[in-house]
Amino acid sequence: MIEKEVLQEMLPEINSVKKEDVKPCNIPVSVYVQEAGNLHERMSLDSARLQALGMDPALQTRLDKLRAALFAAEVDWQEQQSERQKALELWKEKSPALYDLRKDIIEHLAFAFRKDERLMEQLAAIEEGNSHADAIEDLARLAVLGVQNPELVQAINYDATKFDTANTMVSEMSGVLSAANGYLYRDDERKLIRDKAYTLLKEVVDEVRDYGRFAFRNDPEHVKGYSSKYARDQAKAYRRSLKEKQE
């Protein structure tokens, strides 16, 4: 079974899940996917016993498909998380130079324009705003202001090539920031698809476990196959920690 193809097949049903009906996953999704796979194997071995109690045979195929869909959705979301992290790290690496250049140009233009009230007002207007997007826009406007007033800039012997550097930096950093912000929104969409896929899978897993726990209620070892090992281990660790605190 190719998981990505299954996800595409199941996507209409996954998207039909209302946002308010989405269930939170209280264990790592990768663990839940593995446990769903284990449950599929278990119910395959016990299918006759479970179906004798009235369990729909179609649940076995449905569980396998939804497990595959959730696996693919989780991979998609994790890939987007990785790409967004790369964009954020690139911004973190290169943005100090942007802010340093912005500060340098502002300080020198303020000195060059100190006797021109109109230009000082324009400079003050550029400095307003405190977001990263504002800083990029500031740098673009500062470069224009500097190029438009070459005589005042030359009078203080300021390196006018810094305006070219500013324009180059604006082009590069606006792309980096857009990528970081863009991945943020795409992450939200892909995470929602993953969570909706989990919600559908959980319905099937819970149903199968209900049948299994009843069918093997008198077999303590066998019935464990119809519960979450992760949840059991977490509960055991919690009880152990409580006992240690009391000692």
BAFI-3210 file (N, C-alpha, C; in Angstrom, 3 decimals, decimal comma, padded with zeros to 6 digits):
// residues 247
n [1|2|3|4|5|6|7|8|9|10|11|12|13|14|15|16|17|18|19|20|21|22|23|24|25|26|27|28|29|30|31|32|33|34|35|36|37|38|39|40|41|42|43|44|45|46|47|48|49|50|51|52|53|54|55|56|57|58|59|60|61|62|63|64|65|66|67|68|69|70|71|72|73|74|75|76|77|78|79|80|81|82|83|84|85|86|87|88|89|90|91|92|93|94|95|96|97|98|99|100|101|102|103|104|105|106|107|108|109|110|111|112|113|114|115|116|117|118|119|120|121|122|123|124|125|126|127|128|129|130|131|132|133|134|135|136|137|138|139|140|141|142|143|144|145|146|147|148|149|150|151|152|153|154|155|156|157|158|159|160|161|162|163|164|165|166|167|168|169|170|171|172|173|174|175|176|177|178|179|180|181|182|183|184|185|186|187|188|189|190|191|192|193|194|195|196|197|198|199|200|201|202|203|204|205|206|207|208|209|210|211|212|213|214|215|216|217|218|219|220|221|222|223|224|225|226|227|228|229|230|231|232|233|234|235|236|237|238|239|240|241|242|243|244|245|246|247]
n.u [000,846|000,623|001,181|000,804|-000,854|-003,113|-003,822|-004,589|-006,793|-008,482|-008,841|-011,147|-013,099|-011,683|-011,364|-013,983|-014,547|-015,632|-014,162|-014,645|-015,129|-012,788|-010,503|-008,118|-004,812|-003,382|-001,049|002,215|001,943|003,244|003,567|000,923|000,134|001,724|000,676|-001,894|-001,348|-000,409|-002,757|-004,321|-003,082|-003,584|-006,412|-006,817|-005,977|-007,848|-010,273|-012,527|-013,618|-014,248|-016,031|-018,059|-019,306|-020,602|-019,096|-018,368|-016,993|-015,761|-014,413|-011,808|-010,374|-010,872|-009,583|-006,925|-006,559|-007,022|-005,003|-002,776|-003,294|-003,115|-000,442|000,830|-000,119|001,037|003,753|003,816|003,229|005,368|007,470|006,904|007,228|009,961|010,938|009,996|011,409|013,980|013,770|013,263|015,621|017,431|016,563|017,119|019,873|020,670|019,274|020,340|022,318|020,749|019,298|021,431|022,420|020,201|020,092|022,548|022,257|020,069|021,138|023,231|021,855|020,211|022,057|023,051|020,751|020,074|019,564|017,406|014,138|011,942|013,003|013,856|011,426|010,409|012,244|011,713|009,144|009,661|010,935|008,928|007,004|007,592|007,934|009,341|008,747|008,301|010,897|012,201|010,801|011,436|014,190|014,170|012,874|014,634|016,869|015,922|015,461|018,051|019,328|017,921|018,869|021,666|023,675|023,605|024,257|026,811|028,100|028,692|030,449|029,474|029,224|027,766|027,252|026,125|023,431|022,773|023,479|021,540|019,175|019,609|019,651|017,057|015,533|016,388|015,872|013,158|012,085|012,964|011,625|008,966|008,833|009,170|006,895|004,910|005,150|004,278|001,476|000,811|001,630|-000,317|-002,589|-001,863|-001,450|-004,027|-005,267|-003,887|-004,764|-007,486|-007,480|-006,484|-008,641|-010,680|-009,451|-009,210|-011,860|-012,366|-010,358|-011,069|-013,564|-012,902|-011,256|-013,121|-014,710|-012,720|-011,870|-014,158|-014,563|-012,343|-012,357|-011,948|-009,401|-006,585|-003,990|-004,311|-006,185|-004,759|-003,817|-005,708|-005,554|-003,787|-000,373|001,432|-000,059|-000,429|002,216|002,831|001,052|002,003|004,557|003,829|002,557|004,760|006,386|004,836|004,901|007,619|007,855|006,408|007,920]
n.v [-001,204|002,158|004,898|007,702|007,727|006,552|008,508|010,583|009,354|009,144|011,737|013,450|012,529|012,950|015,744|016,432|016,259|018,147|021,064|021,553|019,044|017,703|015,574|015,740|014,420|012,526|011,187|010,630|011,007|009,260|007,042|006,344|005,627|003,344|001,702|001,407|-000,077|-002,412|-003,186|-003,749|-006,066|-007,727|-007,871|-009,133|-011,728|-012,409|-012,208|-013,907|-014,391|-011,791|-010,928|-012,671|-011,520|-009,505|-007,513|-005,289|-006,521|-004,808|-002,951|-003,721|-003,298|-000,576|000,461|-000,080|001,532|004,124|004,267|004,291|006,685|008,558|008,239|009,218|011,856|012,834|012,672|014,550|016,902|017,053|017,386|019,940|021,366|021,099|022,508|025,059|025,574|025,722|028,077|029,919|029,716|030,681|033,307|034,152|033,972|035,852|038,243|040,052|041,544|042,996|044,656|046,038|047,454|049,008|050,633|051,952|053,427|055,068|056,616|058,022|059,356|060,949|062,675|063,836|065,079|066,931|069,667|070,029|070,224|069,011|066,638|065,416|064,876|062,985|060,958|060,358|059,320|056,984|055,476|054,541|051,793|048,358|045,732|042,769|042,834|045,553|046,500|045,587|046,993|049,571|049,667|049,562|051,979|053,792|053,468|054,527|057,179|058,010|057,791|059,701|062,050|062,815|064,838|065,761|063,419|062,891|065,050|064,384|062,425|059,789|056,338|055,688|053,318|051,647|051,911|050,449|047,969|047,771|047,557|045,094|043,437|043,795|042,547|039,871|039,255|039,744|037,645|035,500|036,015|035,889|033,213|031,953|032,892|032,044|029,239|028,898|029,254|027,221|025,046|025,027|024,260|021,709|020,415|020,393|018,654|016,333|016,024|015,658|013,267|011,632|011,775|010,369|007,854|007,238|006,796|004,321|002,701|002,832|001,574|-001,048|-001,822|-001,851|-004,082|-006,060|-005,959|-006,837|-009,359|-010,795|-010,579|-012,241|-013,067|-011,987|-011,467|-011,630|-009,642|-007,346|-006,715|-005,129|-002,615|000,467|000,240|002,265|004,034|002,395|002,088|004,748|005,217|003,385|004,438|006,840|006,001|004,843|007,073|008,487|006,750|006,832|009,454|009,346|007,791]
n.w [000,000|-000,962|000,868|000,372|-001,865|-000,812|001,026|-000,716|-001,859|000,348|001,038|000,411|002,289|004,646|004,620|004,971|007,628|010,326|011,724|014,405|015,324|015,449|017,048|019,700|019,581|021,985|022,253|020,752|017,246|015,497|017,110|017,544|014,960|014,604|016,611|015,629|013,368|014,575|015,831|013,630|012,665|014,836|014,899|012,505|012,995|014,875|013,629|013,115|015,655|016,477|014,483|014,947|017,037|015,868|014,661|012,013|009,070|007,276|008,734|009,116|006,692|006,469|008,741|008,062|005,791|006,785|008,646|006,961|005,604|007,685|008,382|006,027|006,041|008,367|007,697|005,600|007,014|008,817|007,017|006,037|008,386|008,690|006,437|006,991|009,321|008,296|006,788|008,816|010,282|008,394|008,185|010,802|010,754|008,798|009,201|011,211|009,832|008,091|009,849|010,967|008,741|008,125|010,440|010,206|007,807|008,457|010,571|009,264|007,205|008,743|009,832|007,495|006,517|008,432|008,406|006,862|007,059|005,790|004,663|007,001|008,194|006,427|006,871|009,540|009,279|007,897|009,836|011,477|012,816|013,742|012,978|011,366|008,662|008,367|008,772|006,473|004,496|005,337|004,751|001,971|001,352|002,495|000,879|-001,523|-000,725|-000,134|-002,645|-004,046|-003,038|-003,651|-003,391|-000,717|000,572|-000,434|000,666|003,272|002,900|002,687|001,902|-000,995|-002,284|-000,513|-000,681|-002,906|-001,930|000,036|-001,508|-002,764|-000,536|000,421|-001,576|-001,303|001,441|001,770|000,398|001,970|004,400|003,560|002,851|005,353|006,735|004,983|005,048|007,605|007,505|005,701|007,156|009,150|007,690|006,730|009,124|010,110|008,307|008,980|011,652|011,278|009,874|011,867|013,647|012,283|012,112|014,811|015,571|014,365|015,498|018,227|018,115|017,232|019,337|021,406|020,711|020,826|023,519|024,784|023,626|024,512|027,241|029,380|029,187|030,231|029,127|026,341|025,902|026,169|023,691|022,650|023,616|024,349|024,320|024,763|026,358|028,581|029,455|030,075|032,172|034,017|034,501|035,661|038,031|039,243|039,676|041,486|043,655|044,291|045,169|047,481|049,107]
ca.u [000,000|001,375|000,458|000,408|-001,995|-004,261|-004,213|-005,334|-008,078|-009,311|-008,856|-012,493|-013,723|-010,906|-011,699|-015,382|-014,624|-015,742|-013,049|-015,036|-015,208|-011,436|-010,061|-006,672|-004,050|-002,670|000,223|002,876|001,214|003,986|003,257|-000,465|000,126|002,291|-000,282|-003,001|-000,850|-000,407|-004,156|-004,783|-002,571|-004,273|-007,799|-006,772|-005,885|-009,042|-011,436|-013,696|-014,178|-014,796|-017,195|-019,124|-019,989|-021,297|-018,229|-018,399|-015,717|-015,162|-013,580|-010,401|-009,817|-010,960|-008,513|-005,643|-006,487|-006,895|-003,652|-001,872|-003,567|-002,560|001,018|001,218|-000,422|002,052|004,998|003,662|003,306|006,733|008,309|006,662|007,862|011,398|011,188|009,767|012,519|015,122|013,539|013,422|017,048|018,084|016,228|017,865|021,284|020,959|018,550|021,139|022,978|019,710|019,033|022,635|022,472|019,096|020,519|023,656|021,743|019,243|022,007|023,966|020,923|019,756|023,104|023,121|019,524|019,740|019,146|016,270|012,996|011,108|013,665|013,860|010,078|010,336|013,065|010,980|008,023|010,215|011,335|007,760|006,796|008,629|007,930|010,385|008,309|008,552|012,340|012,534|010,247|012,252|015,460|013,885|012,568|015,868|017,719|015,349|015,687|019,468|019,632|017,270|019,560|023,096|024,573|023,678|024,962|028,227|028,648|029,213|031,334|028,873|029,381|026,464|027,029|025,330|022,035|022,658|023,495|020,228|018,196|019,875|019,249|015,591|015,045|016,675|015,267|011,700|011,796|013,175|010,550|007,731|008,894|008,932|005,493|004,078|005,155|003,498|000,080|000,665|001,744|-001,610|-003,490|-001,452|-001,681|-005,460|-005,525|-003,380|-005,620|-008,762|-007,211|-006,401|-009,992|-011,371|-008,800|-009,522|-013,200|-012,260|-009,536|-011,882|-014,603|-012,272|-010,814|-014,310|-015,032|-011,649|-011,876|-015,281|-014,362|-011,269|-012,415|-011,504|-008,021|-005,836|-002,871|-004,819|-006,941|-003,796|-003,684|-006,780|-005,361|-002,573|000,820|001,997|-000,848|-000,126|003,565|002,765|000,361|002,930|005,607|003,218|002,382|006,090|006,861|004,076|005,411|008,939|007,661|005,857|008,932]
ca.v [000,000|003,404|005,754|008,986|007,475|006,317|009,813|011,280|008,660|009,398|013,174|014,040|012,202|013,616|017,173|016,624|016,320|019,530|021,458|021,432|017,623|017,137|015,093|015,906|013,182|012,678|010,472|010,951|010,460|008,107|005,913|005,955|004,926|002,013|000,920|001,071|-001,179|-003,607|-003,564|-004,359|-007,439|-008,467|-008,142|-010,095|-013,046|-012,649|-011,731|-014,780|-014,156|-010,433|-010,849|-013,452|-010,596|-008,500|-006,462|-005,137|-006,944|-003,688|-002,155|-004,123|-002,544|000,859|000,781|-000,098|002,701|005,347|004,252|004,733|008,104|009,339|008,183|010,141|013,223|013,196|012,896|015,832|018,011|017,114|017,957|021,380|021,898|021,150|023,603|026,324|025,755|026,174|029,483|030,701|029,736|031,568|034,673|034,426|034,111|037,001|039,470|041,063|042,425|043,905|045,665|046,879|048,373|049,964|051,576|052,748|054,393|056,046|057,534|058,898|060,256|061,929|063,696|064,535|065,853|067,599|071,059|070,028|069,759|068,121|065,339|064,830|064,345|061,748|059,964|059,969|058,481|055,675|054,754|054,014|050,355|047,572|044,323|042,410|043,339|047,001|046,723|045,393|048,145|050,737|049,635|049,913|053,414|054,521|053,439|055,495|058,525|058,322|057,973|060,937|063,217|062,478|065,912|065,759|062,191|063,087|066,101|063,781|061,337|058,472|055,386|055,548|051,941|050,947|051,928|049,276|046,813|047,744|047,035|043,661|042,785|043,839|041,509|038,554|039,020|039,700|036,269|034,629|036,246|035,369|031,750|031,579|033,160|031,205|027,887|028,909|029,030|025,902|024,091|024,958|023,499|020,307|019,872|020,144|017,414|015,240|015,859|015,098|011,856|010,967|011,699|009,258|006,607|006,991|006,214|002,908|002,041|002,705|000,570|-002,374|-002,137|-002,202|-005,477|-006,920|-006,025|-007,671|-010,736|-011,450|-010,002|-013,229|-013,446|-010,760|-011,228|-011,400|-008,388|-006,239|-006,381|-004,190|-001,363|001,178|-000,044|003,562|004,536|001,546|002,431|006,069|005,071|002,677|005,392|007,824|005,349|004,672|008,375|008,811|005,897|007,341|010,698|009,027|007,082]
ca.w [000,000|-001,029|001,803|-000,216|-002,746|000,064|001,563|-001,768|-001,998|001,532|001,331|000,477|003,571|005,696|004,599|005,367|009,093|010,788|012,580|015,815|015,672|015,466|018,361|019,928|019,749|023,256|022,203|019,481|016,100|014,972|017,994|017,293|013,671|014,833|017,388|014,727|012,550|015,427|016,039|012,375|012,658|015,895|014,512|011,395|013,618|015,696|012,876|013,271|017,000|016,521|013,603|015,579|017,953|015,072|014,130|010,560|008,471|006,536|009,643|008,985|005,560|006,776|009,687|007,355|004,911|007,585|009,224|005,895|005,342|008,791|008,237|004,954|006,475|009,357|006,950|004,899|007,973|009,336|005,961|006,028|009,591|008,424|005,494|007,698|010,243|007,494|006,442|010,043|010,619|007,432|008,613|012,031|010,394|007,940|009,559|011,921|008,861|007,587|010,881|011,098|007,597|008,324|011,479|009,674|006,828|009,182|011,317|008,345|006,527|009,734|009,916|006,201|006,299|009,692|008,198|005,925|007,848|004,979|004,580|008,343|008,411|005,643|007,563|010,747|008,849|007,527|011,046|012,184|012,626|014,426|012,573|010,400|007,353|008,399|008,628|005,058|003,768|005,721|004,030|000,572|001,285|002,819|-000,314|-002,468|-000,187|-000,288|-004,073|-004,502|-002,477|-003,734|-002,962|000,751|000,960|-000,762|001,533|004,517|002,454|002,957|000,800|-001,656|-002,751|000,505|-001,118|-003,782|-001,021|000,681|-002,467|-002,925|000,703|000,471|-002,485|-000,732|002,748|001,648|000,002|003,135|005,365|002,961|002,950|006,750|007,054|004,127|005,586|008,834|007,166|005,099|008,259|009,814|006,822|006,713|010,468|010,227|007,566|009,815|012,824|010,819|009,566|013,172|014,206|011,627|012,513|016,224|015,640|014,004|016,521|019,449|017,859|017,208|020,702|022,194|020,398|021,310|024,992|025,211|023,159|025,270|028,593|030,369|028,845|030,545|028,219|024,983|025,841|026,066|022,281|022,296|024,365|023,947|025,120|025,148|027,487|029,735|029,921|030,691|033,453|034,904|034,873|036,562|039,340|039,818|040,150|042,699|044,725|044,667|045,913|048,796|049,919]
c.u [000,876|000,601|-000,030|-000,795|-003,260|-004,756|-005,032|-006,720|-009,033|-009,534|-010,254|-013,193|-013,002|-011,277|-013,123|-015,562|-014,653|-014,623|-013,390|-015,135|-013,836|-011,027|-008,557|-006,000|-003,151|-001,383|000,902|002,174|001,916|003,711|001,847|-000,578|000,646|001,311|-001,491|-002,603|-000,835|-001,828|-004,720|-004,326|-003,319|-005,694|-007,859|-006,749|-007,169|-010,335|-012,685|-014,396|-014,868|-016,057|-018,364|-019,930|-020,692|-020,424|-018,257|-017,041|-014,996|-014,261|-012,100|-009,720|-009,805|-009,851|-007,174|-005,486|-006,289|-005,542|-002,649|-002,046|-002,975|-001,038|001,488|000,990|000,601|003,391|004,951|003,856|004,722|007,691|008,140|007,289|009,357|011,743|011,007|010,916|013,759|014,986|013,736|014,892|017,818|017,802|017,045|019,339|021,569|020,300|019,375|021,834|021,991|019,454|020,235|022,713|021,376|019,508|021,604|023,155|020,909|020,120|022,721|023,038|020,398|020,784|023,159|021,927|019,184|019,225|017,956|015,067|012,144|011,710|013,711|012,491|009,891|011,100|012,353|009,819|008,489|010,510|010,159|007,577|007,923|008,626|009,086|010,026|008,538|010,029|012,774|012,035|011,042|013,521|015,263|013,646|013,802|016,798|017,236|015,649|017,145|019,843|019,058|017,976|021,076|024,029|024,730|024,440|026,462|028,888|029,210|030,112|030,792|028,966|028,015|026,209|026,223|023,845|021,773|022,625|022,141|019,179|018,365|019,386|017,730|015,005|015,219|015,859|013,742|011,266|011,925|012,026|009,222|007,686|008,573|007,466|004,563|004,003|004,341|002,044|-000,137|000,789|000,393|-002,580|-003,136|-001,643|-003,154|-005,844|-005,070|-004,313|-006,986|-008,607|-007,128|-007,788|-010,768|-010,774|-009,154|-010,897|-013,147|-011,479|-010,344|-012,941|-014,023|-011,822|-011,979|-014,681|-013,986|-011,645|-013,030|-015,035|-013,360|-011,196|-011,929|-010,084|-007,135|-004,693|-003,347|-005,481|-006,017|-003,601|-004,723|-006,750|-004,030|-001,410|001,447|001,270|-000,573|001,231|003,578|002,119|001,265|004,028|005,077|003,041|003,724|006,614|006,128|004,599|006,754|008,829|007,180|006,880|009,934]
c.v [001,247|004,463|007,059|008,830|007,250|007,635|010,584|010,667|009,033|010,881|013,797|013,761|012,904|015,088|017,441|016,676|017,783|019,840|021,268|019,975|016,954|016,772|015,311|014,554|013,338|011,864|010,852|010,264|009,230|006,851|005,409|005,177|003,500|001,134|000,530|-000,081|-002,490|-004,122|-004,242|-005,813|-008,299|-008,847|-009,104|-011,521|-013,415|-012,357|-012,589|-014,521|-012,788|-010,317|-011,662|-012,596|-009,468|-007,392|-006,466|-005,540|-005,809|-002,830|-002,475|-003,353|-001,054|001,282|000,868|001,131|003,988|005,415|004,771|006,224|008,986|009,362|009,198|011,591|013,715|013,484|014,242|016,999|018,162|017,696|019,471|022,047|022,077|022,311|024,954|026,614|026,246|027,654|030,376|030,814|030,660|033,024|035,060|034,686|035,444|038,304|040,480|042,037|043,435|045,031|046,594|047,902|049,429|051,044|052,514|053,821|055,468|057,082|058,516|059,842|061,320|063,052|064,517|065,473|066,781|069,027|071,174|069,392|068,750|066,716|064,637|064,232|063,033|060,618|059,451|059,037|057,071|054,834|054,156|052,527|049,557|046,083|044,046|042,929|044,843|047,299|046,576|046,571|049,414|050,810|050,028|051,411|054,267|054,581|054,454|056,922|058,943|058,612|059,288|062,204|063,000|063,562|065,927|064,534|062,347|064,092|065,538|062,574|059,944|057,603|055,099|054,142|051,131|050,950|050,766|047,994|046,648|047,145|045,535|042,886|042,736|042,717|040,118|038,294|039,031|038,296|035,300|034,770|035,707|033,847|031,292|031,761|032,272|029,788|027,804|028,595|027,661|024,816|023,907|024,100|022,014|019,652|019,542|018,866|016,213|014,966|015,283|013,618|011,051|010,760|010,530|007,916|006,247|006,351|004,713|002,137|001,817|001,620|-000,841|-002,771|-002,493|-003,667|-006,416|-007,067|-006,880|-009,131|-011,487|-010,938|-010,962|-013,728|-012,209|-010,452|-010,873|-010,031|-007,172|-005,797|-005,388|-002,943|-000,757|000,837|001,256|004,103|003,714|001,897|003,789|006,001|004,387|003,620|006,428|007,234|005,170|005,984|008,797|008,021|006,400|008,620|010,433|008,366|008,035]
c.w [000,000|-000,254|001,183|-001,140|-001,925|000,646|000,534|-001,952|-000,861|001,798|001,350|001,805|004,717|005,777|005,058|006,881|009,526|011,781|014,053|016,272|015,756|016,887|018,513|020,114|020,970|023,341|020,884|018,315|015,538|015,796|017,716|015,983|013,835|015,600|016,543|013,805|013,322|015,641|014,787|012,280|013,665|015,471|013,327|011,936|014,354|014,949|013,082|014,600|017,065|015,669|014,147|016,547|017,195|014,524|012,605|009,978|007,747|007,417|009,480|007,850|005,848|007,735|008,960|006,464|005,706|008,277|008,201|005,613|006,433|008,718|007,196|005,358|007,490|008,681|006,239|005,852|008,516|008,299|005,902|007,246|009,364|007,496|006,169|008,649|009,509|007,154|007,660|010,440|009,682|007,781|009,844|011,734|009,700|008,367|010,362|010,972|008,287|008,586|011,076|009,966|007,708|009,314|010,942|008,703|007,513|009,875|010,382|007,584|007,486|009,881|008,620|005,993|007,467|009,512|007,234|006,626|007,073|004,901|005,936|008,674|007,645|006,331|008,806|010,394|008,496|008,765|011,808|011,861|013,240|014,058|011,610|009,008|007,257|008,160|007,170|004,227|004,070|004,880|002,561|000,425|001,594|001,610|-001,345|-002,019|-000,349|-001,726|-004,592|-004,007|-002,477|-003,205|-001,444|001,253|000,716|000,173|002,834|004,197|002,802|001,709|000,166|-002,182|-001,731|000,145|-002,081|-002,950|-000,355|-000,248|-002,687|-001,710|000,837|-000,380|-001,882|000,525|002,713|001,237|001,160|004,128|004,839|003,056|004,360|007,117|006,245|004,626|006,862|008,533|006,534|006,160|008,927|009,009|006,845|008,076|010,652|009,485|008,383|010,982|012,452|010,479|010,860|013,759|013,604|012,041|013,948|016,384|015,369|015,060|017,795|019,294|017,900|018,610|021,603|021,971|020,984|022,823|025,502|024,849|024,025|026,708|029,665|030,107|029,019|029,582|026,817|024,865|025,761|024,612|021,804|023,178|023,929|024,875|025,610|026,373|028,742|030,325|030,621|032,065|034,475|035,401|035,855|037,959|040,041|040,397|041,420|043,893|045,224|045,482|047,335|049,709|050,553]
res [m|i|e|k|e|v|l|q|e|m|l|p|e|i|n|s|v|k|k|e|d|v|k|p|c|n|i|p|v|s|v|y|v|q|e|a|g|n|l|h|e|r|m|s|l|d|s|a|r|l|q|a|l|g|m|d|p|a|l|q|t|r|l|d|k|l|r|a|a|l|f|a|a|e|v|d|w|q|e|q|q|s|e|r|q|k|a|l|e|l|w|k|e|k|s|p|a|l|y|d|l|r|k|d|i|i|e|h|l|a|f|a|f|r|k|d|e|r|l|m|e|q|l|a|a|i|e|e|g|n|s|h|a|d|a|i|e|d|l|a|r|l|a|v|l|g|v|q|n|p|e|l|v|q|a|i|n|y|d|a|t|k|f|d|t|a|n|t|m|v|s|e|m|s|g|v|l|s|a|a|n|g|y|l|y|r|d|d|e|r|k|l|i|r|d|k|a|y|t|l|l|k|e|v|v|d|e|v|r|d|y|g|r|f|a|f|r|n|d|p|e|h|v|k|g|y|s|s|k|y|a|r|d|q|a|k|a|y|r|r|s|l|k|e|k|q|e]
***
